[in-house]
């Protein structure tokens, strides 16, 4: 049995850079559920040499009024 996972970025909210690191805060969908994506890249010689990420499902109802972004 083969599983297909739908993964798409829909909107970039913020891009932060300092030194040779860049952090993006985005939202999109994974398996048809809304998600928050945090991607951290380390750049060297104008190329991405390392990447870390965190993905968190965006709840239908937040516990506060601050939002995810």
PDB file of N, CA, C and O in Angstrom:
ATOM      1  N   UNK A   1       0.838  -1.174   0.000  1.00  0.00           N
ATOM      2  CA  UNK A   1       0.000   0.000   0.000  1.00  0.00           C
ATOM      3  C   UNK A   1       0.891   1.248   0.000  1.00  0.00           C
ATOM      4  O   UNK A   1       1.839   1.340   0.780  1.00  0.00           O
ATOM      5  N   UNK A   2       0.587   2.184  -0.859  1.00  0.00           N
ATOM      6  CA  UNK A   2       1.350   3.421  -0.965  1.00  0.00           C
ATOM      7  C   UNK A   2       0.547   4.567  -0.386  1.00  0.00           C
ATOM      8  O   UNK A   2      -0.640   4.716  -0.675  1.00  0.00           O
ATOM      9  N   UNK A   3       1.202   5.378   0.438  1.00  0.00           N
ATOM     10  CA  UNK A   3       0.548   6.550   1.007  1.00  0.00           C
ATOM     11  C   UNK A   3       1.086   7.798   0.328  1.00  0.00           C
ATOM     12  O   UNK A   3       2.282   7.906   0.059  1.00  0.00           O
ATOM     13  N   UNK A   4       0.196   8.733   0.055  1.00  0.00           N
ATOM     14  CA  UNK A   4       0.590  10.007  -0.526  1.00  0.00           C
ATOM     15  C   UNK A   4       0.284  11.092   0.493  1.00  0.00           C
ATOM     16  O   UNK A   4      -0.845  11.210   0.971  1.00  0.00           O
ATOM     17  N   UNK A   5       1.304  11.885   0.821  1.00  0.00           N
ATOM     18  CA  UNK A   5       1.134  12.960   1.777  1.00  0.00           C
ATOM     19  C   UNK A   5       1.127  14.290   1.043  1.00  0.00           C
ATOM     20  O   UNK A   5       2.099  14.641   0.375  1.00  0.00           O
ATOM     21  N   UNK A   6       0.038  15.026   1.165  1.00  0.00           N
ATOM     22  CA  UNK A   6      -0.050  16.347   0.569  1.00  0.00           C
ATOM     23  C   UNK A   6       0.668  17.332   1.472  1.00  0.00           C
ATOM     24  O   UNK A   6       0.350  17.441   2.656  1.00  0.00           O
ATOM     25  N   UNK A   7       1.627  18.043   0.922  1.00  0.00           N
ATOM     26  CA  UNK A   7       2.428  18.994   1.681  1.00  0.00           C
ATOM     27  C   UNK A   7       2.570  20.241   0.829  1.00  0.00           C
ATOM     28  O   UNK A   7       3.173  20.193  -0.243  1.00  0.00           O
ATOM     29  N   UNK A   8       2.014  21.375   1.300  1.00  0.00           N
ATOM     30  CA  UNK A   8       2.150  22.595   0.515  1.00  0.00           C
ATOM     31  C   UNK A   8       2.260  23.818   1.404  1.00  0.00           C
ATOM     32  O   UNK A   8       1.550  23.961   2.399  1.00  0.00           O
ATOM     33  N   UNK A   9       3.168  24.693   1.016  1.00  0.00           N
ATOM     34  CA  UNK A   9       3.280  26.008   1.647  1.00  0.00           C
ATOM     35  C   UNK A   9       2.281  26.915   0.939  1.00  0.00           C
ATOM     36  O   UNK A   9       2.173  26.880  -0.287  1.00  0.00           O
ATOM     37  N   UNK A  10       1.547  27.729   1.704  1.00  0.00           N
ATOM     38  CA  UNK A  10       0.554  28.613   1.111  1.00  0.00           C
ATOM     39  C   UNK A  10       0.875  30.087   1.317  1.00  0.00           C
ATOM     40  O   UNK A  10       0.539  30.914   0.469  1.00  0.00           O
ATOM     41  N   UNK A  11       1.527  30.433   2.441  1.00  0.00           N
ATOM     42  CA  UNK A  11       1.815  31.835   2.715  1.00  0.00           C
ATOM     43  C   UNK A  11       3.048  31.953   3.599  1.00  0.00           C
ATOM     44  O   UNK A  11       3.154  31.274   4.621  1.00  0.00           O
ATOM     45  N   UNK A  12       3.975  32.815   3.206  1.00  0.00           N
ATOM     46  CA  UNK A  12       5.137  33.129   4.036  1.00  0.00           C
ATOM     47  C   UNK A  12       4.781  34.365   4.854  1.00  0.00           C
ATOM     48  O   UNK A  12       4.437  35.403   4.289  1.00  0.00           O
ATOM     49  N   UNK A  13       4.860  34.261   6.169  1.00  0.00           N
ATOM     50  CA  UNK A  13       4.509  35.376   7.055  1.00  0.00           C
ATOM     51  C   UNK A  13       5.714  36.246   7.398  1.00  0.00           C
ATOM     52  O   UNK A  13       5.619  37.473   7.381  1.00  0.00           O
ATOM     53  N   UNK A  14       6.847  35.617   7.709  1.00  0.00           N
ATOM     54  CA  UNK A  14       8.030  36.375   8.114  1.00  0.00           C
ATOM     55  C   UNK A  14       9.289  35.682   7.598  1.00  0.00           C
ATOM     56  O   UNK A  14       9.342  34.459   7.470  1.00  0.00           O
ATOM     57  N   UNK A  15      10.298  36.500   7.308  1.00  0.00           N
ATOM     58  CA  UNK A  15      11.641  36.009   6.997  1.00  0.00           C
ATOM     59  C   UNK A  15      12.607  36.835   7.839  1.00  0.00           C
ATOM     60  O   UNK A  15      12.622  38.064   7.760  1.00  0.00           O
ATOM     61  N   UNK A  16      13.414  36.145   8.647  1.00  0.00           N
ATOM     62  CA  UNK A  16      14.385  36.803   9.515  1.00  0.00           C
ATOM     63  C   UNK A  16      15.772  36.299   9.143  1.00  0.00           C
ATOM     64  O   UNK A  16      15.949  35.112   8.870  1.00  0.00           O
ATOM     65  N   UNK A  17      16.747  37.186   9.131  1.00  0.00           N
ATOM     66  CA  UNK A  17      18.119  36.783   8.844  1.00  0.00           C
ATOM     67  C   UNK A  17      19.091  37.434   9.801  1.00  0.00           C
ATOM     68  O   UNK A  17      18.940  38.602  10.159  1.00  0.00           O
ATOM     69  N   UNK A  18      20.093  36.669  10.216  1.00  0.00           N
ATOM     70  CA  UNK A  18      21.170  37.206  11.041  1.00  0.00           C
ATOM     71  C   UNK A  18      22.414  36.367  10.774  1.00  0.00           C
ATOM     72  O   UNK A  18      22.396  35.142  10.890  1.00  0.00           O
ATOM     73  N   UNK A  19      23.487  37.056  10.416  1.00  0.00           N
ATOM     74  CA  UNK A  19      24.707  36.322  10.094  1.00  0.00           C
ATOM     75  C   UNK A  19      24.452  35.389   8.927  1.00  0.00           C
ATOM     76  O   UNK A  19      23.972  35.818   7.878  1.00  0.00           O
ATOM     77  N   UNK A  20      24.766  34.126   9.102  1.00  0.00           N
ATOM     78  CA  UNK A  20      24.547  33.169   8.021  1.00  0.00           C
ATOM     79  C   UNK A  20      23.325  32.271   8.282  1.00  0.00           C
ATOM     80  O   UNK A  20      23.252  31.157   7.762  1.00  0.00           O
ATOM     81  N   UNK A  21      22.369  32.756   9.086  1.00  0.00           N
ATOM     82  CA  UNK A  21      21.142  32.014   9.365  1.00  0.00           C
ATOM     83  C   UNK A  21      19.924  32.771   8.851  1.00  0.00           C
ATOM     84  O   UNK A  21      19.869  33.998   8.933  1.00  0.00           O
ATOM     85  N   UNK A  22      18.957  32.044   8.325  1.00  0.00           N
ATOM     86  CA  UNK A  22      17.690  32.605   7.862  1.00  0.00           C
ATOM     87  C   UNK A  22      16.565  31.747   8.430  1.00  0.00           C
ATOM     88  O   UNK A  22      16.601  30.521   8.326  1.00  0.00           O
ATOM     89  N   UNK A  23      15.559  32.399   9.034  1.00  0.00           N
ATOM     90  CA  UNK A  23      14.388  31.715   9.581  1.00  0.00           C
ATOM     91  C   UNK A  23      13.152  32.183   8.828  1.00  0.00           C
ATOM     92  O   UNK A  23      12.952  33.383   8.644  1.00  0.00           O
ATOM     93  N   UNK A  24      12.329  31.249   8.396  1.00  0.00           N
ATOM     94  CA  UNK A  24      11.055  31.598   7.769  1.00  0.00           C
ATOM     95  C   UNK A  24       9.912  31.057   8.623  1.00  0.00           C
ATOM     96  O   UNK A  24       9.990  29.954   9.165  1.00  0.00           O
ATOM     97  N   UNK A  25       8.847  31.856   8.731  1.00  0.00           N
ATOM     98  CA  UNK A  25       7.608  31.438   9.389  1.00  0.00           C
ATOM     99  C   UNK A  25       6.538  31.421   8.303  1.00  0.00           C
ATOM    100  O   UNK A  25       6.240  32.450   7.697  1.00  0.00           O
ATOM    101  N   UNK A  26       5.968  30.257   8.065  1.00  0.00           N
ATOM    102  CA  UNK A  26       5.007  30.084   6.979  1.00  0.00           C
ATOM    103  C   UNK A  26       3.817  29.282   7.461  1.00  0.00           C
ATOM    104  O   UNK A  26       3.821  28.700   8.547  1.00  0.00           O
ATOM    105  N   UNK A  27       2.795  29.270   6.615  1.00  0.00           N
ATOM    106  CA  UNK A  27       1.664  28.380   6.882  1.00  0.00           C
ATOM    107  C   UNK A  27       1.282  27.657   5.610  1.00  0.00           C
ATOM    108  O   UNK A  27       1.574  28.099   4.499  1.00  0.00           O
ATOM    109  N   UNK A  28       0.626  26.544   5.806  1.00  0.00           N
ATOM    110  CA  UNK A  28       0.201  25.743   4.673  1.00  0.00           C
ATOM    111  C   UNK A  28      -0.620  24.560   5.143  1.00  0.00           C
ATOM    112  O   UNK A  28      -1.307  24.622   6.163  1.00  0.00           O
ATOM    113  N   UNK A  29      -0.534  23.484   4.380  1.00  0.00           N
ATOM    114  CA  UNK A  29      -1.309  22.295   4.686  1.00  0.00           C
ATOM    115  C   UNK A  29      -0.418  21.062   4.568  1.00  0.00           C
ATOM    116  O   UNK A  29       0.462  20.980   3.712  1.00  0.00           O
ATOM    117  N   UNK A  30      -0.678  20.116   5.453  1.00  0.00           N
ATOM    118  CA  UNK A  30      -0.019  18.818   5.408  1.00  0.00           C
ATOM    119  C   UNK A  30      -1.097  17.797   5.723  1.00  0.00           C
ATOM    120  O   UNK A  30      -1.731  17.865   6.776  1.00  0.00           O
ATOM    121  N   UNK A  31      -1.305  16.866   4.831  1.00  0.00           N
ATOM    122  CA  UNK A  31      -2.385  15.872   4.967  1.00  0.00           C
ATOM    123  C   UNK A  31      -3.730  16.549   5.158  1.00  0.00           C
ATOM    124  O   UNK A  31      -4.562  16.103   5.948  1.00  0.00           O
ATOM    125  N   UNK A  32      -3.928  17.632   4.423  1.00  0.00           N
ATOM    126  CA  UNK A  32      -5.192  18.382   4.418  1.00  0.00           C
ATOM    127  C   UNK A  32      -5.533  19.010   5.768  1.00  0.00           C
ATOM    128  O   UNK A  32      -6.704  19.249   6.066  1.00  0.00           O
ATOM    129  N   UNK A  33      -4.510  19.279   6.586  1.00  0.00           N
ATOM    130  CA  UNK A  33      -4.707  19.963   7.868  1.00  0.00           C
ATOM    131  C   UNK A  33      -3.857  21.229   7.869  1.00  0.00           C
ATOM    132  O   UNK A  33      -2.726  21.201   7.383  1.00  0.00           O
ATOM    133  N   UNK A  34      -4.370  22.343   8.404  1.00  0.00           N
ATOM    134  CA  UNK A  34      -3.582  23.575   8.442  1.00  0.00           C
ATOM    135  C   UNK A  34      -2.389  23.426   9.393  1.00  0.00           C
ATOM    136  O   UNK A  34      -2.511  22.886  10.493  1.00  0.00           O
ATOM    137  N   UNK A  35      -1.234  23.921   8.936  1.00  0.00           N
ATOM    138  CA  UNK A  35       0.010  23.768   9.692  1.00  0.00           C
ATOM    139  C   UNK A  35       0.782  25.075   9.729  1.00  0.00           C
ATOM    140  O   UNK A  35       0.666  25.898   8.820  1.00  0.00           O
ATOM    141  N   UNK A  36       1.566  25.265  10.776  1.00  0.00           N
ATOM    142  CA  UNK A  36       2.553  26.341  10.864  1.00  0.00           C
ATOM    143  C   UNK A  36       3.917  25.700  10.619  1.00  0.00           C
ATOM    144  O   UNK A  36       4.246  24.676  11.219  1.00  0.00           O
ATOM    145  N   UNK A  37       4.710  26.311   9.729  1.00  0.00           N
ATOM    146  CA  UNK A  37       6.035  25.804   9.380  1.00  0.00           C
ATOM    147  C   UNK A  37       7.093  26.810   9.817  1.00  0.00           C
ATOM    148  O   UNK A  37       6.985  28.001   9.524  1.00  0.00           O
ATOM    149  N   UNK A  38       8.094  26.338  10.504  1.00  0.00           N
ATOM    150  CA  UNK A  38       9.253  27.144  10.886  1.00  0.00           C
ATOM    151  C   UNK A  38      10.480  26.457  10.285  1.00  0.00           C
ATOM    152  O   UNK A  38      10.818  25.337  10.670  1.00  0.00           O
ATOM    153  N   UNK A  39      11.141  27.124   9.349  1.00  0.00           N
ATOM    154  CA  UNK A  39      12.308  26.561   8.679  1.00  0.00           C
ATOM    155  C   UNK A  39      13.521  27.434   8.977  1.00  0.00           C
ATOM    156  O   UNK A  39      13.483  28.648   8.775  1.00  0.00           O
ATOM    157  N   UNK A  40      14.592  26.818   9.455  1.00  0.00           N
ATOM    158  CA  UNK A  40      15.835  27.514   9.751  1.00  0.00           C
ATOM    159  C   UNK A  40      16.908  26.981   8.805  1.00  0.00           C
ATOM    160  O   UNK A  40      17.135  25.774   8.720  1.00  0.00           O
ATOM    161  N   UNK A  41      17.562  27.900   8.098  1.00  0.00           N
ATOM    162  CA  UNK A  41      18.589  27.543   7.129  1.00  0.00           C
ATOM    163  C   UNK A  41      19.913  28.162   7.538  1.00  0.00           C
ATOM    164  O   UNK A  41      19.960  29.290   8.029  1.00  0.00           O
ATOM    165  N   UNK A  42      20.992  27.410   7.330  1.00  0.00           N
ATOM    166  CA  UNK A  42      22.334  27.973   7.470  1.00  0.00           C
ATOM    167  C   UNK A  42      22.921  28.084   6.070  1.00  0.00           C
ATOM    168  O   UNK A  42      22.933  27.120   5.304  1.00  0.00           O
ATOM    169  N   UNK A  43      23.411  29.287   5.750  1.00  0.00           N
ATOM    170  CA  UNK A  43      23.916  29.587   4.411  1.00  0.00           C
ATOM    171  C   UNK A  43      25.439  29.662   4.455  1.00  0.00           C
ATOM    172  O   UNK A  43      26.020  30.229   5.380  1.00  0.00           O
ATOM    173  N   UNK A  44      26.074  29.081   3.441  1.00  0.00           N
ATOM    174  CA  UNK A  44      27.525  29.157   3.308  1.00  0.00           C
ATOM    175  C   UNK A  44      27.857  29.232   1.825  1.00  0.00           C
ATOM    176  O   UNK A  44      27.396  28.402   1.041  1.00  0.00           O
ATOM    177  N   UNK A  45      28.648  30.212   1.441  1.00  0.00           N
ATOM    178  CA  UNK A  45      29.005  30.409   0.032  1.00  0.00           C
ATOM    179  C   UNK A  45      27.760  30.495  -0.858  1.00  0.00           C
ATOM    180  O   UNK A  45      27.712  29.904  -1.937  1.00  0.00           O
ATOM    181  N   UNK A  46      26.757  31.241  -0.387  1.00  0.00           N
ATOM    182  CA  UNK A  46      25.504  31.475  -1.122  1.00  0.00           C
ATOM    183  C   UNK A  46      24.691  30.208  -1.377  1.00  0.00           C
ATOM    184  O   UNK A  46      23.896  30.166  -2.316  1.00  0.00           O
ATOM    185  N   UNK A  47      24.879  29.180  -0.559  1.00  0.00           N
ATOM    186  CA  UNK A  47      24.118  27.926  -0.691  1.00  0.00           C
ATOM    187  C   UNK A  47      23.602  27.499   0.672  1.00  0.00           C
ATOM    188  O   UNK A  47      24.217  27.776   1.702  1.00  0.00           O
ATOM    189  N   UNK A  48      22.463  26.821   0.660  1.00  0.00           N
ATOM    190  CA  UNK A  48      21.938  26.239   1.897  1.00  0.00           C
ATOM    191  C   UNK A  48      22.761  25.000   2.214  1.00  0.00           C
ATOM    192  O   UNK A  48      22.821  24.063   1.418  1.00  0.00           O
ATOM    193  N   UNK A  49      23.395  25.000   3.385  1.00  0.00           N
ATOM    194  CA  UNK A  49      24.220  23.855   3.772  1.00  0.00           C
ATOM    195  C   UNK A  49      23.602  23.055   4.921  1.00  0.00           C
ATOM    196  O   UNK A  49      23.973  21.903   5.149  1.00  0.00           O
ATOM    197  N   UNK A  50      22.649  23.672   5.652  1.00  0.00           N
ATOM    198  CA  UNK A  50      21.929  22.956   6.705  1.00  0.00           C
ATOM    199  C   UNK A  50      20.502  23.472   6.769  1.00  0.00           C
ATOM    200  O   UNK A  50      20.236  24.631   6.453  1.00  0.00           O
ATOM    201  N   UNK A  51      19.584  22.601   7.180  1.00  0.00           N
ATOM    202  CA  UNK A  51      18.166  22.970   7.287  1.00  0.00           C
ATOM    203  C   UNK A  51      17.554  22.230   8.464  1.00  0.00           C
ATOM    204  O   UNK A  51      17.734  21.023   8.626  1.00  0.00           O
ATOM    205  N   UNK A  52      16.828  22.980   9.278  1.00  0.00           N
ATOM    206  CA  UNK A  52      16.056  22.399  10.376  1.00  0.00           C
ATOM    207  C   UNK A  52      14.629  22.904  10.237  1.00  0.00           C
ATOM    208  O   UNK A  52      14.411  24.006   9.735  1.00  0.00           O
ATOM    209  N   UNK A  53      13.664  22.120  10.670  1.00  0.00           N
ATOM    210  CA  UNK A  53      12.286  22.593  10.600  1.00  0.00           C
ATOM    211  C   UNK A  53      11.459  22.080  11.767  1.00  0.00           C
ATOM    212  O   UNK A  53      11.769  21.069  12.397  1.00  0.00           O
ATOM    213  N   UNK A  54      10.391  22.827  12.024  1.00  0.00           N
ATOM    214  CA  UNK A  54       9.390  22.443  13.014  1.00  0.00           C
ATOM    215  C   UNK A  54       8.040  22.656  12.341  1.00  0.00           C
ATOM    216  O   UNK A  54       7.810  23.690  11.714  1.00  0.00           O
ATOM    217  N   UNK A  55       7.160  21.688  12.471  1.00  0.00           N
ATOM    218  CA  UNK A  55       5.821  21.780  11.889  1.00  0.00           C
ATOM    219  C   UNK A  55       4.824  21.574  13.013  1.00  0.00           C
ATOM    220  O   UNK A  55       4.927  20.609  13.770  1.00  0.00           O
ATOM    221  N   UNK A  56       3.857  22.478  13.125  1.00  0.00           N
ATOM    222  CA  UNK A  56       2.842  22.378  14.176  1.00  0.00           C
ATOM    223  C   UNK A  56       1.468  22.582  13.560  1.00  0.00           C
ATOM    224  O   UNK A  56       1.253  23.527  12.802  1.00  0.00           O
ATOM    225  N   UNK A  57       0.550  21.700  13.887  1.00  0.00           N
ATOM    226  CA  UNK A  57      -0.829  21.848  13.410  1.00  0.00           C
ATOM    227  C   UNK A  57      -1.459  23.095  14.034  1.00  0.00           C
ATOM    228  O   UNK A  57      -1.295  23.357  15.226  1.00  0.00           O
ATOM    229  N   UNK A  58      -2.168  23.845  13.223  1.00  0.00           N
ATOM    230  CA  UNK A  58      -2.874  25.020  13.699  1.00  0.00           C
ATOM    231  C   UNK A  58      -4.246  24.568  14.182  1.00  0.00           C
ATOM    232  O   UNK A  58      -5.033  24.059  13.384  1.00  0.00           O
ATOM    233  N   UNK A  59      -4.554  24.739  15.458  1.00  0.00           N
ATOM    234  CA  UNK A  59      -5.844  24.260  15.970  1.00  0.00           C
ATOM    235  C   UNK A  59      -7.006  25.083  15.408  1.00  0.00           C
ATOM    236  O   UNK A  59      -6.854  26.259  15.076  1.00  0.00           O
ATOM    237  N   UNK A  60      -8.152  24.442  15.314  1.00  0.00           N
ATOM    238  CA  UNK A  60      -9.352  25.130  14.823  1.00  0.00           C
ATOM    239  C   UNK A  60      -9.732  26.276  15.752  1.00  0.00           C
ATOM    240  O   UNK A  60     -10.230  27.308  15.304  1.00  0.00           O
ATOM    241  N   UNK A  61      -9.496  26.088  17.042  1.00  0.00           N
ATOM    242  CA  UNK A  61      -9.799  27.147  18.014  1.00  0.00           C
ATOM    243  C   UNK A  61      -8.559  27.316  18.903  1.00  0.00           C
ATOM    244  O   UNK A  61      -8.097  26.377  19.550  1.00  0.00           O
ATOM    245  N   UNK A  62      -8.042  28.546  18.908  1.00  0.00           N
ATOM    246  CA  UNK A  62      -6.853  28.843  19.708  1.00  0.00           C
ATOM    247  C   UNK A  62      -7.250  29.060  21.172  1.00  0.00           C
ATOM    248  O   UNK A  62      -8.377  29.453  21.476  1.00  0.00           O
ATOM    249  N   UNK A  63      -6.300  28.796  22.062  1.00  0.00           N
ATOM    250  CA  UNK A  63      -6.531  29.015  23.491  1.00  0.00           C
ATOM    251  C   UNK A  63      -6.388  30.482  23.871  1.00  0.00           C
ATOM    252  O   UNK A  63      -6.674  30.862  25.007  1.00  0.00           O
ATOM    253  N   UNK A  64      -5.944  31.310  22.922  1.00  0.00           N
ATOM    254  CA  UNK A  64      -5.737  32.745  23.153  1.00  0.00           C
ATOM    255  C   UNK A  64      -6.086  33.492  21.860  1.00  0.00           C
ATOM    256  O   UNK A  64      -6.407  32.865  20.850  1.00  0.00           O
ATOM    257  N   UNK A  65      -6.027  34.793  21.888  1.00  0.00           N
ATOM    258  CA  UNK A  65      -6.385  35.578  20.702  1.00  0.00           C
ATOM    259  C   UNK A  65      -5.168  36.113  19.954  1.00  0.00           C
ATOM    260  O   UNK A  65      -5.317  36.987  19.101  1.00  0.00           O
ATOM    261  N   UNK A  66      -3.984  35.620  20.246  1.00  0.00           N
ATOM    262  CA  UNK A  66      -2.755  36.110  19.621  1.00  0.00           C
ATOM    263  C   UNK A  66      -2.510  35.565  18.219  1.00  0.00           C
ATOM    264  O   UNK A  66      -1.777  36.184  17.449  1.00  0.00           O
ATOM    265  N   UNK A  67      -3.094  34.439  17.869  1.00  0.00           N
ATOM    266  CA  UNK A  67      -2.857  33.815  16.578  1.00  0.00           C
ATOM    267  C   UNK A  67      -1.516  33.076  16.553  1.00  0.00           C
ATOM    268  O   UNK A  67      -0.784  33.073  17.542  1.00  0.00           O
ATOM    269  N   UNK A  68      -1.208  32.464  15.441  1.00  0.00           N
ATOM    270  CA  UNK A  68       0.037  31.696  15.303  1.00  0.00           C
ATOM    271  C   UNK A  68       1.200  32.558  14.825  1.00  0.00           C
ATOM    272  O   UNK A  68       2.361  32.222  15.061  1.00  0.00           O
ATOM    273  N   UNK A  69       0.897  33.662  14.158  1.00  0.00           N
ATOM    274  CA  UNK A  69       1.956  34.459  13.535  1.00  0.00           C
ATOM    275  C   UNK A  69       1.883  35.865  14.033  1.00  0.00           C
ATOM    276  O   UNK A  69       2.689  36.704  13.632  1.00  0.00           O
TER     277      UNK A  69
END
